[in-house]
Amino acid sequence: MLYYVLKYVLLGPLLRLLFRPRIEGLEHIPQDGPAIVAGNHLSFSDHFLMPVMLKRRITFLAKQEYFTGPGIKGRLTAAFFRAIGQIPVDRSGKEAGQAAIREGLGVLAKDELLGIYPEGTRSHDGRLYKGKVGVAVMALRAQVPVIPCAMVGTFEIQPPGQVMPKIRRVTIRFGEPLDFSRYLGMENEKAVLRAVTDELMYKILELSGQEYVDRYAADVKAEEAGKFPRILG
């Protein structure tokens, strides 16, 4: 109930008024049936701006930290994400990744839209990073289309670390659904999963116009934070 109150009464109208988002390719979102919407992730604002523009409800796999933060702010954030039906994802290891896939497949089994950020984390510098293969596993196992999505301008309005977003117009682009049925039954082949993920990331790149980095964003973040030394060639 709170999901629809926020979308149509409280948050949705406010976001439309403030950011006047341009929406392109909305016709590519299926009116019914399961599908994955996979996009770049530039800002905390992405969690709100894209869902309020869709007629259908979409459930995102959200990082577990949104549900476990300390203090009053942490409890309010956790309550908000639970109320709108988002699913916490533990990103700490391989087994955690399998749990996220099971949760995502559960959403798709109910003929719903599943939202996912293949990069696995927000871009810290506005570039597009290498996608993780979990999205490919879910697409092939559930045999559902994947709609690429690009958020344009959200990094500029609210980069990481900025609490209040700037009031500027943003663009949300949806691409044509990607059909990976040609890989049916090959969801355990690493090369296939990589090919599916890379094809998806290329489509997101075409829509967003970002600079692409063929490395995982989490590794680059850790390196730049000094958690392990750079390897110089």
ChimeraX commands (.cxc) that place a marker at each C-alpha (Angstrom):
marker #1 position 0.00,0.00,0.00 radius 0.5
marker #1 position 2.76,2.45,0.95 radius 0.5
marker #1 position 4.44,1.79,-2.41 radius 0.5
marker #1 position 1.45,3.17,-4.30 radius 0.5
marker #1 position 0.88,6.03,-1.85 radius 0.5
marker #1 position 4.47,7.17,-2.35 radius 0.5
marker #1 position 4.35,6.69,-6.09 radius 0.5
marker #1 position 1.07,8.42,-6.88 radius 0.5
marker #1 position 0.42,10.75,-3.94 radius 0.5
marker #1 position 3.63,11.77,-2.17 radius 0.5
marker #1 position 6.98,11.08,-3.80 radius 0.5
marker #1 position 6.00,10.64,-7.45 radius 0.5
marker #1 position 4.37,14.04,-8.03 radius 0.5
marker #1 position 7.19,15.79,-6.15 radius 0.5
marker #1 position 9.93,14.16,-8.21 radius 0.5
marker #1 position 8.12,14.92,-11.45 radius 0.5
marker #1 position 7.78,18.56,-10.43 radius 0.5
marker #1 position 11.37,19.04,-9.29 radius 0.5
marker #1 position 13.33,17.06,-11.87 radius 0.5
marker #1 position 10.94,17.08,-14.87 radius 0.5
marker #1 position 12.42,13.79,-16.12 radius 0.5
marker #1 position 12.46,13.11,-19.84 radius 0.5
marker #1 position 11.31,9.56,-20.43 radius 0.5
marker #1 position 12.38,7.77,-23.60 radius 0.5
marker #1 position 11.43,4.27,-24.68 radius 0.5
marker #1 position 8.74,3.67,-22.07 radius 0.5
marker #1 position 6.90,1.56,-24.65 radius 0.5
marker #1 position 9.62,-1.08,-24.26 radius 0.5
marker #1 position 8.39,-1.96,-20.76 radius 0.5
marker #1 position 5.96,-4.90,-21.12 radius 0.5
marker #1 position 2.47,-4.25,-19.80 radius 0.5
marker #1 position 2.39,-7.61,-18.05 radius 0.5
marker #1 position 4.49,-10.69,-17.42 radius 0.5
marker #1 position 7.95,-11.05,-15.90 radius 0.5
marker #1 position 10.93,-9.03,-17.10 radius 0.5
marker #1 position 14.20,-7.65,-15.81 radius 0.5
marker #1 position 14.97,-3.93,-16.01 radius 0.5
marker #1 position 18.75,-3.55,-15.78 radius 0.5
marker #1 position 20.41,-0.17,-15.66 radius 0.5
marker #1 position 23.41,1.90,-14.75 radius 0.5
marker #1 position 23.63,3.20,-11.21 radius 0.5
marker #1 position 24.90,6.73,-10.73 radius 0.5
marker #1 position 23.08,8.10,-7.72 radius 0.5
marker #1 position 20.97,7.32,-4.68 radius 0.5
marker #1 position 18.22,9.19,-6.55 radius 0.5
marker #1 position 18.06,6.36,-9.10 radius 0.5
marker #1 position 16.13,4.26,-6.57 radius 0.5
marker #1 position 13.23,6.70,-6.77 radius 0.5
marker #1 position 13.30,8.46,-10.12 radius 0.5
marker #1 position 13.02,5.41,-12.35 radius 0.5
marker #1 position 10.35,3.43,-10.43 radius 0.5
marker #1 position 7.94,6.37,-10.18 radius 0.5
marker #1 position 7.97,6.70,-13.96 radius 0.5
marker #1 position 6.80,3.13,-14.55 radius 0.5
marker #1 position 3.12,2.24,-14.56 radius 0.5
marker #1 position 3.94,-1.20,-13.20 radius 0.5
marker #1 position 5.42,-1.92,-9.81 radius 0.5
marker #1 position 9.10,-2.85,-9.89 radius 0.5
marker #1 position 11.02,-4.61,-7.12 radius 0.5
marker #1 position 14.72,-3.88,-6.79 radius 0.5
marker #1 position 17.47,-5.93,-5.23 radius 0.5
marker #1 position 18.85,-3.33,-2.81 radius 0.5
marker #1 position 22.13,-3.58,-0.93 radius 0.5
marker #1 position 21.80,-4.93,2.60 radius 0.5
marker #1 position 23.46,-1.84,4.08 radius 0.5
marker #1 position 20.24,0.10,3.44 radius 0.5
marker #1 position 18.54,-2.19,5.93 radius 0.5
marker #1 position 21.23,-2.32,8.62 radius 0.5
marker #1 position 22.36,1.29,9.04 radius 0.5
marker #1 position 22.91,2.64,12.58 radius 0.5
marker #1 position 20.91,5.27,14.41 radius 0.5
marker #1 position 17.63,6.94,13.60 radius 0.5
marker #1 position 18.61,7.55,9.98 radius 0.5
marker #1 position 19.43,3.87,9.54 radius 0.5
marker #1 position 16.14,2.72,11.03 radius 0.5
marker #1 position 14.14,5.15,8.90 radius 0.5
marker #1 position 15.96,4.08,5.74 radius 0.5
marker #1 position 15.40,0.40,6.52 radius 0.5
marker #1 position 11.71,1.00,7.25 radius 0.5
marker #1 position 11.31,2.87,3.99 radius 0.5
marker #1 position 12.93,0.20,1.84 radius 0.5
marker #1 position 10.96,-2.58,3.54 radius 0.5
marker #1 position 7.70,-0.67,3.14 radius 0.5
marker #1 position 8.14,-0.36,-0.61 radius 0.5
marker #1 position 8.95,-4.06,-0.94 radius 0.5
marker #1 position 12.63,-3.88,-1.82 radius 0.5
marker #1 position 14.79,-6.95,-1.19 radius 0.5
marker #1 position 18.04,-6.73,0.82 radius 0.5
marker #1 position 21.07,-8.31,-0.85 radius 0.5
marker #1 position 24.22,-9.38,0.96 radius 0.5
marker #1 position 27.13,-8.61,-1.37 radius 0.5
marker #1 position 29.87,-10.15,0.77 radius 0.5
marker #1 position 30.62,-13.32,-1.19 radius 0.5
marker #1 position 29.73,-16.05,-3.66 radius 0.5
marker #1 position 27.06,-17.65,-1.46 radius 0.5
marker #1 position 25.49,-14.24,-0.94 radius 0.5
marker #1 position 25.29,-13.84,-4.69 radius 0.5
marker #1 position 23.40,-17.11,-5.00 radius 0.5
marker #1 position 20.92,-15.92,-2.39 radius 0.5
marker #1 position 20.33,-12.74,-4.39 radius 0.5
marker #1 position 19.69,-14.80,-7.52 radius 0.5
marker #1 position 17.13,-16.92,-5.65 radius 0.5
marker #1 position 15.35,-13.78,-4.43 radius 0.5
marker #1 position 15.31,-12.30,-7.91 radius 0.5
marker #1 position 13.96,-15.48,-9.46 radius 0.5
marker #1 position 11.21,-15.44,-6.83 radius 0.5
marker #1 position 10.11,-12.00,-8.01 radius 0.5
marker #1 position 10.09,-13.11,-11.65 radius 0.5
marker #1 position 8.15,-16.28,-10.77 radius 0.5
marker #1 position 5.31,-14.00,-9.66 radius 0.5
marker #1 position 5.22,-12.38,-13.13 radius 0.5
marker #1 position 6.60,-9.12,-11.77 radius 0.5
marker #1 position 9.25,-6.64,-12.88 radius 0.5
marker #1 position 12.66,-7.05,-11.29 radius 0.5
marker #1 position 15.06,-4.11,-11.16 radius 0.5
marker #1 position 18.79,-4.70,-10.92 radius 0.5
marker #1 position 22.03,-2.77,-11.28 radius 0.5
marker #1 position 24.48,-5.15,-13.00 radius 0.5
marker #1 position 27.51,-3.13,-11.86 radius 0.5
marker #1 position 26.70,-4.23,-8.30 radius 0.5
marker #1 position 27.31,-0.80,-6.79 radius 0.5
marker #1 position 26.99,2.88,-7.58 radius 0.5
marker #1 position 29.54,4.40,-9.93 radius 0.5
marker #1 position 31.79,6.66,-7.87 radius 0.5
marker #1 position 32.98,8.71,-10.83 radius 0.5
marker #1 position 30.15,8.67,-13.38 radius 0.5
marker #1 position 31.68,5.99,-15.60 radius 0.5
marker #1 position 30.05,2.68,-16.53 radius 0.5
marker #1 position 31.75,-0.40,-15.12 radius 0.5
marker #1 position 31.86,-4.09,-15.98 radius 0.5
marker #1 position 28.64,-5.94,-15.20 radius 0.5
marker #1 position 28.36,-8.93,-12.91 radius 0.5
marker #1 position 26.83,-12.08,-14.38 radius 0.5
marker #1 position 23.99,-12.54,-11.87 radius 0.5
marker #1 position 21.61,-10.73,-14.21 radius 0.5
marker #1 position 22.47,-13.21,-16.97 radius 0.5
marker #1 position 21.85,-16.18,-14.68 radius 0.5
marker #1 position 18.39,-14.88,-13.77 radius 0.5
marker #1 position 17.47,-13.99,-17.37 radius 0.5
marker #1 position 18.39,-17.45,-18.66 radius 0.5
marker #1 position 16.90,-19.44,-15.79 radius 0.5
marker #1 position 13.63,-17.53,-15.80 radius 0.5
marker #1 position 13.59,-17.19,-19.61 radius 0.5
marker #1 position 12.58,-13.53,-19.43 radius 0.5
marker #1 position 13.51,-10.46,-21.51 radius 0.5
marker #1 position 15.94,-7.89,-20.18 radius 0.5
marker #1 position 15.21,-4.20,-20.75 radius 0.5
marker #1 position 18.35,-2.02,-20.63 radius 0.5
marker #1 position 17.91,1.30,-18.87 radius 0.5
marker #1 position 20.10,4.40,-18.68 radius 0.5
marker #1 position 19.88,7.12,-16.07 radius 0.5
marker #1 position 21.35,10.31,-17.52 radius 0.5
marker #1 position 22.13,13.30,-15.33 radius 0.5
marker #1 position 21.57,11.71,-11.93 radius 0.5
marker #1 position 25.29,11.66,-11.12 radius 0.5
marker #1 position 25.36,15.42,-11.58 radius 0.5
marker #1 position 22.37,16.02,-9.31 radius 0.5
marker #1 position 23.50,13.70,-6.53 radius 0.5
marker #1 position 26.97,12.15,-6.71 radius 0.5
marker #1 position 28.05,9.76,-3.94 radius 0.5
marker #1 position 28.37,11.56,-0.62 radius 0.5
marker #1 position 25.93,14.34,-1.45 radius 0.5
marker #1 position 22.87,14.19,0.79 radius 0.5
marker #1 position 20.51,16.60,-0.96 radius 0.5
marker #1 position 20.17,16.41,-4.75 radius 0.5
marker #1 position 20.49,19.44,-6.97 radius 0.5
marker #1 position 17.34,20.42,-8.83 radius 0.5
marker #1 position 18.12,19.72,-12.47 radius 0.5
marker #1 position 16.36,17.91,-15.27 radius 0.5
marker #1 position 17.30,14.26,-15.82 radius 0.5
marker #1 position 16.67,11.74,-18.57 radius 0.5
marker #1 position 15.61,8.10,-18.26 radius 0.5
marker #1 position 16.03,5.92,-21.36 radius 0.5
marker #1 position 14.69,2.40,-21.86 radius 0.5
marker #1 position 16.04,0.30,-24.70 radius 0.5
marker #1 position 14.41,-2.48,-26.66 radius 0.5
marker #1 position 14.01,-5.76,-24.72 radius 0.5
marker #1 position 16.92,-8.14,-25.16 radius 0.5
marker #1 position 16.00,-11.74,-25.94 radius 0.5
marker #1 position 18.56,-14.31,-24.82 radius 0.5
marker #1 position 16.48,-17.40,-25.60 radius 0.5
marker #1 position 19.23,-18.56,-27.99 radius 0.5
marker #1 position 21.22,-19.45,-24.87 radius 0.5
marker #1 position 18.47,-21.57,-23.34 radius 0.5
marker #1 position 19.89,-24.32,-21.14 radius 0.5
marker #1 position 23.37,-22.76,-21.07 radius 0.5
marker #1 position 23.05,-20.80,-17.82 radius 0.5
marker #1 position 25.93,-22.78,-16.28 radius 0.5
marker #1 position 28.39,-21.90,-19.02 radius 0.5
marker #1 position 30.69,-19.12,-17.81 radius 0.5
marker #1 position 31.45,-17.91,-21.32 radius 0.5
marker #1 position 27.75,-17.62,-22.11 radius 0.5
marker #1 position 27.01,-15.70,-18.92 radius 0.5
marker #1 position 29.84,-13.30,-19.70 radius 0.5
marker #1 position 28.62,-12.83,-23.28 radius 0.5
marker #1 position 25.05,-12.11,-22.17 radius 0.5
marker #1 position 26.22,-9.63,-19.53 radius 0.5
marker #1 position 28.59,-7.84,-21.88 radius 0.5
marker #1 position 25.86,-7.53,-24.53 radius 0.5
marker #1 position 23.57,-5.97,-21.93 radius 0.5
marker #1 position 26.26,-3.57,-20.69 radius 0.5
marker #1 position 26.98,-2.47,-24.26 radius 0.5
marker #1 position 23.31,-1.60,-24.74 radius 0.5
marker #1 position 23.31,0.38,-21.50 radius 0.5
marker #1 position 26.45,2.14,-22.73 radius 0.5
marker #1 position 24.75,3.06,-26.00 radius 0.5
marker #1 position 21.81,4.53,-24.10 radius 0.5
marker #1 position 23.84,6.41,-21.48 radius 0.5
marker #1 position 26.82,7.68,-23.46 radius 0.5
marker #1 position 29.11,7.03,-20.50 radius 0.5
marker #1 position 32.77,6.17,-20.62 radius 0.5
marker #1 position 33.20,2.41,-20.13 radius 0.5
marker #1 position 35.68,0.73,-17.79 radius 0.5
marker #1 position 36.26,-3.00,-18.26 radius 0.5
marker #1 position 36.75,-3.62,-14.55 radius 0.5
marker #1 position 34.41,-4.17,-11.64 radius 0.5
marker #1 position 33.49,-0.93,-9.90 radius 0.5
marker #1 position 34.00,-2.44,-6.44 radius 0.5
marker #1 position 37.61,-3.35,-7.29 radius 0.5
marker #1 position 38.36,0.14,-8.58 radius 0.5
marker #1 position 36.78,1.72,-5.50 radius 0.5
marker #1 position 38.84,-0.47,-3.20 radius 0.5
marker #1 position 42.02,0.26,-5.12 radius 0.5
marker #1 position 41.46,4.00,-5.01 radius 0.5
marker #1 position 40.70,3.80,-1.31 radius 0.5
marker #1 position 44.12,2.22,-0.77 radius 0.5
marker #1 position 42.84,-1.18,0.37 radius 0.5
marker #1 position 45.31,-2.89,-1.93 radius 0.5
marker #1 position 48.15,-1.54,-4.08 radius 0.5
marker #1 position 47.86,-0.79,-7.74 radius 0.5
marker #1 position 49.38,-3.33,-10.09 radius 0.5
marker #1 position 51.48,-1.47,-12.61 radius 0.5
marker #1 position 52.19,-2.98,-16.00 radius 0.5
marker link #1:1,2 radius 0.2
marker link #1:2,3 radius 0.2
marker link #1:3,4 radius 0.2
marker link #1:4,5 radius 0.2
marker link #1:5,6 radius 0.2
marker link #1:6,7 radius 0.2
marker link #1:7,8 radius 0.2
marker link #1:8,9 radius 0.2
marker link #1:9,10 radius 0.2
marker link #1:10,11 radius 0.2
marker link #1:11,12 radius 0.2
marker link #1:12,13 radius 0.2
marker link #1:13,14 radius 0.2
marker link #1:14,15 radius 0.2
marker link #1:15,16 radius 0.2
marker link #1:16,17 radius 0.2
marker link #1:17,18 radius 0.2
marker link #1:18,19 radius 0.2
marker link #1:19,20 radius 0.2
marker link #1:20,21 radius 0.2
marker link #1:21,22 radius 0.2
marker link #1:22,23 radius 0.2
marker link #1:23,24 radius 0.2
marker link #1:24,25 radius 0.2
marker link #1:25,26 radius 0.2
marker link #1:26,27 radius 0.2
marker link #1:27,28 radius 0.2
marker link #1:28,29 radius 0.2
marker link #1:29,30 radius 0.2
marker link #1:30,31 radius 0.2
marker link #1:31,32 radius 0.2
marker link #1:32,33 radius 0.2
marker link #1:33,34 radius 0.2
marker link #1:34,35 radius 0.2
marker link #1:35,36 radius 0.2
marker link #1:36,37 radius 0.2
marker link #1:37,38 radius 0.2
marker link #1:38,39 radius 0.2
marker link #1:39,40 radius 0.2
marker link #1:40,41 radius 0.2
marker link #1:41,42 radius 0.2
marker link #1:42,43 radius 0.2
marker link #1:43,44 radius 0.2
marker link #1:44,45 radius 0.2
marker link #1:45,46 radius 0.2
marker link #1:46,47 radius 0.2
marker link #1:47,48 radius 0.2
marker link #1:48,49 radius 0.2
marker link #1:49,50 radius 0.2
marker link #1:50,51 radius 0.2
marker link #1:51,52 radius 0.2
marker link #1:52,53 radius 0.2
marker link #1:53,54 radius 0.2
marker link #1:54,55 radius 0.2
marker link #1:55,56 radius 0.2
marker link #1:56,57 radius 0.2
marker link #1:57,58 radius 0.2
marker link #1:58,59 radius 0.2
marker link #1:59,60 radius 0.2
marker link #1:60,61 radius 0.2
marker link #1:61,62 radius 0.2
marker link #1:62,63 radius 0.2
marker link #1:63,64 radius 0.2
marker link #1:64,65 radius 0.2
marker link #1:65,66 radius 0.2
marker link #1:66,67 radius 0.2
marker link #1:67,68 radius 0.2
marker link #1:68,69 radius 0.2
marker link #1:69,70 radius 0.2
marker link #1:70,71 radius 0.2
marker link #1:71,72 radius 0.2
marker link #1:72,73 radius 0.2
marker link #1:73,74 radius 0.2
marker link #1:74,75 radius 0.2
marker link #1:75,76 radius 0.2
marker link #1:76,77 radius 0.2
marker link #1:77,78 radius 0.2
marker link #1:78,79 radius 0.2
marker link #1:79,80 radius 0.2
marker link #1:80,81 radius 0.2
marker link #1:81,82 radius 0.2
marker link #1:82,83 radius 0.2
marker link #1:83,84 radius 0.2
marker link #1:84,85 radius 0.2
marker link #1:85,86 radius 0.2
marker link #1:86,87 radius 0.2
marker link #1:87,88 radius 0.2
marker link #1:88,89 radius 0.2
marker link #1:89,90 radius 0.2
marker link #1:90,91 radius 0.2
marker link #1:91,92 radius 0.2
marker link #1:92,93 radius 0.2
marker link #1:93,94 radius 0.2
marker link #1:94,95 radius 0.2
marker link #1:95,96 radius 0.2
marker link #1:96,97 radius 0.2
marker link #1:97,98 radius 0.2
marker link #1:98,99 radius 0.2
marker link #1:99,100 radius 0.2
marker link #1:100,101 radius 0.2
marker link #1:101,102 radius 0.2
marker link #1:102,103 radius 0.2
marker link #1:103,104 radius 0.2
marker link #1:104,105 radius 0.2
marker link #1:105,106 radius 0.2
marker link #1:106,107 radius 0.2
marker link #1:107,108 radius 0.2
marker link #1:108,109 radius 0.2
marker link #1:109,110 radius 0.2
marker link #1:110,111 radius 0.2
marker link #1:111,112 radius 0.2
marker link #1:112,113 radius 0.2
marker link #1:113,114 radius 0.2
marker link #1:114,115 radius 0.2
marker link #1:115,116 radius 0.2
marker link #1:116,117 radius 0.2
marker link #1:117,118 radius 0.2
marker link #1:118,119 radius 0.2
marker link #1:119,120 radius 0.2
marker link #1:120,121 radius 0.2
marker link #1:121,122 radius 0.2
marker link #1:122,123 radius 0.2
marker link #1:123,124 radius 0.2
marker link #1:124,125 radius 0.2
marker link #1:125,126 radius 0.2
marker link #1:126,127 radius 0.2
marker link #1:127,128 radius 0.2
marker link #1:128,129 radius 0.2
marker link #1:129,130 radius 0.2
marker link #1:130,131 radius 0.2
marker link #1:131,132 radius 0.2
marker link #1:132,133 radius 0.2
marker link #1:133,134 radius 0.2
marker link #1:134,135 radius 0.2
marker link #1:135,136 radius 0.2
marker link #1:136,137 radius 0.2
marker link #1:137,138 radius 0.2
marker link #1:138,139 radius 0.2
marker link #1:139,140 radius 0.2
marker link #1:140,141 radius 0.2
marker link #1:141,142 radius 0.2
marker link #1:142,143 radius 0.2
marker link #1:143,144 radius 0.2
marker link #1:144,145 radius 0.2
marker link #1:145,146 radius 0.2
marker link #1:146,147 radius 0.2
marker link #1:147,148 radius 0.2
marker link #1:148,149 radius 0.2
marker link #1:149,150 radius 0.2
marker link #1:150,151 radius 0.2
marker link #1:151,152 radius 0.2
marker link #1:152,153 radius 0.2
marker link #1:153,154 radius 0.2
marker link #1:154,155 radius 0.2
marker link #1:155,156 radius 0.2
marker link #1:156,157 radius 0.2
marker link #1:157,158 radius 0.2
marker link #1:158,159 radius 0.2
marker link #1:159,160 radius 0.2
marker link #1:160,161 radius 0.2
marker link #1:161,162 radius 0.2
marker link #1:162,163 radius 0.2
marker link #1:163,164 radius 0.2
marker link #1:164,165 radius 0.2
marker link #1:165,166 radius 0.2
marker link #1:166,167 radius 0.2
marker link #1:167,168 radius 0.2
marker link #1:168,169 radius 0.2
marker link #1:169,170 radius 0.2
marker link #1:170,171 radius 0.2
marker link #1:171,172 radius 0.2
marker link #1:172,173 radius 0.2
marker link #1:173,174 radius 0.2
marker link #1:174,175 radius 0.2
marker link #1:175,176 radius 0.2
marker link #1:176,177 radius 0.2
marker link #1:177,178 radius 0.2
marker link #1:178,179 radius 0.2
marker link #1:179,180 radius 0.2
marker link #1:180,181 radius 0.2
marker link #1:181,182 radius 0.2
marker link #1:182,183 radius 0.2
marker link #1:183,184 radius 0.2
marker link #1:184,185 radius 0.2
marker link #1:185,186 radius 0.2
marker link #1:186,187 radius 0.2
marker link #1:187,188 radius 0.2
marker link #1:188,189 radius 0.2
marker link #1:189,190 radius 0.2
marker link #1:190,191 radius 0.2
marker link #1:191,192 radius 0.2
marker link #1:192,193 radius 0.2
marker link #1:193,194 radius 0.2
marker link #1:194,195 radius 0.2
marker link #1:195,196 radius 0.2
marker link #1:196,197 radius 0.2
marker link #1:197,198 radius 0.2
marker link #1:198,199 radius 0.2
marker link #1:199,200 radius 0.2
marker link #1:200,201 radius 0.2
marker link #1:201,202 radius 0.2
marker link #1:202,203 radius 0.2
marker link #1:203,204 radius 0.2
marker link #1:204,205 radius 0.2
marker link #1:205,206 radius 0.2
marker link #1:206,207 radius 0.2
marker link #1:207,208 radius 0.2
marker link #1:208,209 radius 0.2
marker link #1:209,210 radius 0.2
marker link #1:210,211 radius 0.2
marker link #1:211,212 radius 0.2
marker link #1:212,213 radius 0.2
marker link #1:213,214 radius 0.2
marker link #1:214,215 radius 0.2
marker link #1:215,216 radius 0.2
marker link #1:216,217 radius 0.2
marker link #1:217,218 radius 0.2
marker link #1:218,219 radius 0.2
marker link #1:219,220 radius 0.2
marker link #1:220,221 radius 0.2
marker link #1:221,222 radius 0.2
marker link #1:222,223 radius 0.2
marker link #1:223,224 radius 0.2
marker link #1:224,225 radius 0.2
marker link #1:225,226 radius 0.2
marker link #1:226,227 radius 0.2
marker link #1:227,228 radius 0.2
marker link #1:228,229 radius 0.2
marker link #1:229,230 radius 0.2
marker link #1:230,231 radius 0.2
marker link #1:231,232 radius 0.2
marker link #1:232,233 radius 0.2
view
